[in-house]
Amino acid sequence: MPITNRLYAEFLGTAWLVLGGCGSAVLAAGFPQLGIGFAGVALAFGLTVLTMVYAVGGVSGGHFNPAVTVGLAVAGRFPFSEVVHYVVAQVLGGIAGAAILYVIATGKAGAEIGSFATNGYGDHSPGKYGFVSALVIEVVMTFGFVTIILGATDKRVSPAVAGLAIGLALTLIHLVTIPVTNTSVNPARSTAPALFVGGAALSQLWLFWVAPLLGGAIAGAAYGLLRSKD
């Protein structure tokens, strides 16, 4: 598949993830009496990935996440020469999704975007969890997510189940991590809303690049332990 087609698929998939996932948190989570809460936001993030994996996964592989791209490259399942291309497309897609969400969220009188579904630790953690908690949970959960992706897309597994496994994994991750960091496990998802909020969201953004990329790389390196040499 030509690189242009694959980059557009990554752009589109990441835009959908940010618009759907962050949009559920910004627009629907706290809606008076009818809000979807943490569980609804977790499900929304899972559904964004599940739907786009089936829609465009056959074009680009359905990464939608720099940590996934890096993890697949370390595992030998994606060329290192294309990692930067994919990451740029993912970040731009995330920004596009956040821009659409910003226009919608500010489209009523007196609207304020608040934290805009940004990630953080300390005073900017939903549960006021500190730096160490945020670092550990982001590394570990990204490790688990990328391991599941590698396993679900392995040639030994039916490709029909991949999207479901990956979407449910992301849902589970959000159910655990929203109180700690508002859940990143994806640097592109973290960058996009942070650009619209600024301040602490930007000053803490480095962690939500370093931790997911580290977790993804470890998963890629360790996946060989789950495979035979043939």
C-alpha positions in Angstrom: 0.0 0.0 0.0 1.5 3.4 -0.9 2.8 5.4 2.0 0.4 8.3 1.2 -2.6 6.0 1.7 -1.2 4.6 4.9 -0.4 8.0 6.4 -3.9 9.2 5.6 -5.3 6.1 7.4 -3.2 6.9 10.4 -4.2 10.5 10.4 -7.9 9.6 10.1 -7.8 6.9 12.7 -6.0 9.1 15.3 -8.3 12.0 14.6 -11.3 9.7 15.3 -9.7 8.4 18.5 -9.2 11.9 19.9 -12.6 13.2 18.7 -14.5 10.2 20.0 -12.5 9.4 23.1 -11.7 12.9 24.4 -15.1 14.1 23.1 -16.9 11.6 25.3 -14.9 13.0 28.3 -15.4 16.7 27.4 -19.0 16.6 26.2 -20.7 13.6 27.8 -19.0 12.4 30.9 -20.3 15.0 33.3 -23.6 15.9 31.7 -26.1 16.6 34.5 -27.9 13.4 35.6 -27.2 11.7 32.3 -23.4 11.7 32.2 -21.6 8.6 31.0 -18.9 8.7 33.7 -15.5 7.0 33.7 -17.0 3.7 32.4 -18.6 5.5 29.4 -15.4 7.3 28.5 -13.4 4.1 28.7 -15.9 2.4 26.4 -15.8 5.3 24.0 -12.0 5.1 23.7 -12.2 1.4 23.1 -14.9 1.8 20.4 -12.8 4.4 18.5 -9.9 2.0 18.1 -12.1 -1.0 17.5 -14.1 0.8 14.7 -11.1 2.3 13.0 -9.0 -0.9 13.1 -11.8 -2.6 11.1 -12.2 0.5 8.9 -8.6 1.3 7.9 -6.4 -1.3 9.7 -6.0 -3.1 6.4 -4.5 0.0 4.9 -2.0 1.2 7.5 -2.0 -1.6 10.2 -4.2 0.6 12.5 -1.6 1.9 14.9 -3.1 5.4 15.7 -0.5 5.7 18.4 3.3 6.5 18.4 3.9 3.9 21.2 2.3 1.2 19.1 4.4 2.1 16.0 7.6 2.1 18.1 6.6 -1.2 19.7 5.9 -2.8 16.4 9.2 -1.6 15.0 11.2 -2.9 18.0 9.4 -6.3 17.5 10.5 -6.4 13.9 6.9 -6.0 12.6 7.3 -2.5 11.2 10.2 -0.7 9.4 12.1 1.8 11.5 12.5 3.9 8.4 8.8 4.7 8.5 8.3 5.3 12.2 8.7 9.1 12.0 6.3 9.3 9.1 3.6 7.5 11.1 4.2 9.5 14.2 3.9 12.8 12.4 0.6 11.6 10.8 -0.7 10.4 14.1 0.1 13.7 15.9 -1.4 15.8 13.1 -4.5 13.6 13.1 -4.8 14.0 16.9 -4.6 17.8 16.6 -7.3 17.8 13.9 -9.6 15.7 16.1 -8.9 18.1 19.1 -9.5 21.1 16.9 -12.9 19.8 15.8 -13.8 19.0 19.4 -12.7 22.5 20.5 -15.1 24.1 18.0 -17.9 22.0 19.2 -17.2 22.4 22.9 -17.0 26.2 22.7 -20.2 26.4 20.6 -22.5 27.5 23.4 -22.7 30.7 25.5 -20.3 30.8 28.5 -18.6 27.6 27.4 -15.2 26.8 29.0 -13.1 23.8 27.9 -11.7 23.2 31.4 -9.0 20.5 31.4 -10.1 19.4 27.9 -9.4 15.7 28.7 -5.7 16.4 29.1 -3.4 14.1 31.0 -1.5 14.9 34.2 -0.1 13.9 37.5 0.0 15.6 41.0 -2.6 18.4 41.1 -3.5 17.6 37.5 -4.3 14.0 38.1 -8.1 13.2 38.5 -7.3 11.3 41.7 -4.2 13.5 42.7 -1.8 10.7 42.1 1.9 11.7 42.0 4.6 11.4 39.4 5.8 7.9 40.3 2.2 6.5 40.1 1.7 8.2 36.7 5.0 6.9 35.3 4.5 3.3 36.5 1.0 3.0 35.3 1.6 4.5 31.9 4.7 2.3 31.2 3.0 -0.8 32.4 -0.4 -0.2 30.7 1.3 0.7 27.4 3.4 -2.4 27.7 0.3 -4.5 28.1 -1.5 -2.7 25.3 1.3 -3.2 22.8 1.7 -6.8 23.9 -2.0 -7.5 23.2 -1.7 -5.8 19.8 1.3 -7.9 18.9 -0.5 -11.0 20.0 -3.8 -10.2 18.4 -2.2 -9.4 15.1 0.2 -12.4 15.1 0.0 -14.6 12.0 -0.9 -17.5 14.3 -4.2 -15.7 15.3 -7.3 -15.2 13.2 -7.2 -11.5 12.0 -11.0 -11.2 12.5 -10.5 -11.0 16.3 -7.8 -8.3 16.3 -10.0 -5.3 16.4 -12.2 -6.6 19.2 -9.2 -7.6 21.3 -7.5 -4.3 20.9 -10.6 -2.2 21.5 -11.5 -4.2 24.7 -7.9 -3.8 25.9 -8.0 -0.1 25.5 -11.3 0.0 27.4 -9.9 -2.0 30.2 -6.8 0.2 30.4 -9.0 3.3 30.7 -11.1 1.8 33.4 -7.9 1.4 35.5 -6.0 4.5 34.6 -8.4 7.4 34.2 -8.3 8.2 38.0 -4.5 8.2 37.9 -3.5 10.2 34.7 -6.7 10.5 32.8 -5.2 7.8 30.6 -2.6 8.4 27.9 -0.8 5.3 26.7 -0.7 7.3 23.5 1.5 10.4 23.0 -0.5 11.7 20.1 -3.7 11.6 22.1 -2.0 13.4 24.9 -0.4 16.1 22.7 -3.5 17.1 20.9 -5.7 18.5 23.7 -2.6 19.8 25.6 -2.0 22.2 22.8 -5.4 23.8 23.3 -5.0 24.0 27.1 -1.4 25.0 27.6 0.1 25.6 31.0 0.6 22.5 33.1 -0.9 20.2 30.4 2.1 21.2 28.2 4.7 21.2 31.0 3.8 17.7 32.0 3.4 16.4 28.4 6.9 15.0 28.3 5.9 12.2 30.7 3.1 11.1 28.3 5.7 10.7 25.6 8.5 9.1 27.5 6.4 6.6 29.5 4.2 5.2 26.6 7.2 5.0 24.2 9.2 3.2 26.9 6.3 0.8 27.6 5.8 0.1 23.9 9.5 -0.5 23.2 9.8 -2.9 26.1 6.7 -4.8 24.8 8.3 -5.0 21.4 11.6 -6.3 22.7 9.9 -8.8 25.0 7.4 -10.2 22.6 10.0 -12.6 21.2 9.7 -14.5 24.5 6.2 -15.5 23.5 7.2 -16.8 20.1 9.0 -19.8 18.9 12.0 -19.3 16.5 10.3 -20.8 13.5 
